[in-house]
Amino acid sequence: MRRDTFDRQRPGTDDSLTGMTSIAVTTWSLEQTSPHDLLPAAVPEGEVRIVRSEVPSPEFSRFLYTSVGADIRWTDRLGWTYAQWQEYLERPGVETWVAYERGTPAGYVELEAQDEGVVEIVYFGLIRSFRGRGIGGHLLSYGTARAWDLADRWPGRPPTKRVWLHTCSKDGEYAMDNYLRRGFRLFDTKVETEPDVPTPGPWPGAYRA
């Protein structure tokens, strides 16, 4: 899942996309409207724990973003400056929850509190080498539960009334199934044309033969 809610004007975007071919991308929006909608997945075997990253760190958040989105074309934030990352991460109601397997980051959930008791799961995913082992369902379950109780950690915010997210046809093949199994319901579908950008990889040249 990928969504850039903070800054849609990225430096150099127009020039870098000139001459690229386009593809049709389907985006599905899903929601829960009660904590009772959540259908938790089984907890995976092994040493998996989920911890909130409480200190805003552009370096760490960008590492998570590029590592998880490396092979599924997350590009929205690649052009963000250090200051943009810092400003976003310090916004009240923004939280990052990280899954670790035996001390190694495996994936993350990013939450953003919005108006009128709405919380968006802005980003969710696993690093490629940790997929297919039951961690994703547990991480999504845990992250969704934290979206529902987010107001407990942010005095002055209203209780969560709705949790929503979106996924698209460029995301992992099991993403939609995971969301539906966790109790999310589809409420909108859109098809748009986007530039056919290359897979960014976790760092420049990472997938070079």
Residue pairs with C-beta under 8 A, 6 or more apart in sequence:
1 121
1 122
1 123
1 124
1 125
1 165
1 166
1 167
1 168
1 171
1 175
2 69
2 72
2 74
2 76
2 123
2 168
2 170
2 171
3 76
3 120
3 122
3 123
3 165
3 166
4 76
4 77
5 112
5 120
5 122
6 84
6 88
7 80
7 84
7 88
10 76
10 77
10 78
10 79
10 80
11 79
11 81
12 79
13 79
17 195
17 197
20 195
20 196
20 197
21 195
21 196
22 193
22 194
22 195
22 196
23 193
23 194
23 195
23 196
24 191
24 192
24 193
25 168
25 169
25 170
25 191
25 192
25 193
25 194
26 168
26 169
26 189
26 190
26 191
27 166
27 167
27 168
27 169
27 189
27 190
27 191
27 192
28 166
28 167
28 168
28 176
28 186
28 188
28 189
29 164
29 165
29 166
29 186
29 187
29 188
29 189
29 190
30 164
30 165
30 166
30 167
30 179
30 180
30 184
30 185
30 186
30 187
31 162
31 163
31 164
31 165
31 184
31 185
31 187
32 38
32 144
32 148
32 162
32 163
32 164
32 183
32 184
32 185
33 161
33 162
35 145
35 148
35 160
37 183
37 184
37 185
38 141
38 144
38 145
38 148
38 182
38 183
39 141
39 181
39 182
39 183
40 138
40 141
40 145
40 182
41 134
41 137
41 138
41 140
41 141
41 178
41 181
41 182
42 134
42 137
42 138
43 138
44 133
44 134
44 135
44 137
44 138
45 134
46 101
46 102
47 101
47 102
47 103
48 99
48 100
48 101
48 106
48 135
48 138
49 99
49 100
50 97
50 98
50 99
50 100
50 138
50 139
50 142
50 143
51 97
51 98
51 100
52 95
52 96
52 97
52 98
52 146
53 60
53 61
53 96
53 97
53 98
53 108
56 86
56 89
56 90
57 89
58 82
58 85
58 86
58 89
61 85
61 89
61 96
61 110
62 77
62 80
62 85
63 105
64 96
64 98
64 105
64 107
64 108
65 74
65 77
65 123
66 74
66 78
66 200
66 202
66 203
67 105
67 127
67 202
68 74
68 107
68 108
68 123
68 125
68 126
68 127
69 75
69 125
69 200
70 127
70 128
70 199
70 200
70 201
70 202
70 206
71 128
71 199
71 201
72 125
72 170
72 171
72 172
72 199
73 170
73 197
73 198
73 199
73 200
74 123
74 200
75 197
75 200
77 85
78 200
80 88
88 94
89 96
91 112
92 113
92 154
92 157
93 111
93 112
93 113
93 114
93 119
93 150
93 154
93 157
94 110
94 111
94 112
94 113
95 110
95 111
95 146
95 150
95 153
96 108
96 109
96 110
96 111
97 108
97 109
97 110
97 111
97 139
97 142
97 143
97 146
98 105
98 107
98 108
99 105
99 106
99 107
99 108
99 126
99 130
99 135
99 138
99 139
99 142
100 106
101 130
101 135
105 127
106 126
106 127
106 130
106 135
106 139
107 124
107 125
107 126
107 127
107 130
107 135
107 136
107 139
108 123
108 124
108 125
108 139
109 121
109 123
109 124
109 139
109 140
109 142
109 143
109 146
110 121
110 122
110 123
110 124
111 119
111 120
111 121
111 122
111 143
111 146
111 147
111 150
112 119
112 120
112 122
113 119
113 150
113 151
113 154
113 157
114 120
116 158
116 161
117 151
117 158
117 159
117 160
117 161
117 162
118 160
118 161
118 162
118 163
118 164
119 147
119 148
119 150
119 160
119 162
119 163
119 164
120 163
120 164
120 165
121 143
121 144
121 147
121 163
121 164
121 165
122 165
124 139
124 140
124 143
124 165
125 136
125 171
125 172
125 175
126 135
126 136
126 139
131 172
131 174
136 174
136 178
137 178
137 181
137 182
140 178
140 179
140 182
141 182
144 163
144 182
147 160
147 163
148 160
148 163
149 160
150 157
150 160
151 157
151 158
151 159
151 160
164 187
165 179
165 184
167 175
167 176
167 179
180 186
199 207
201 207
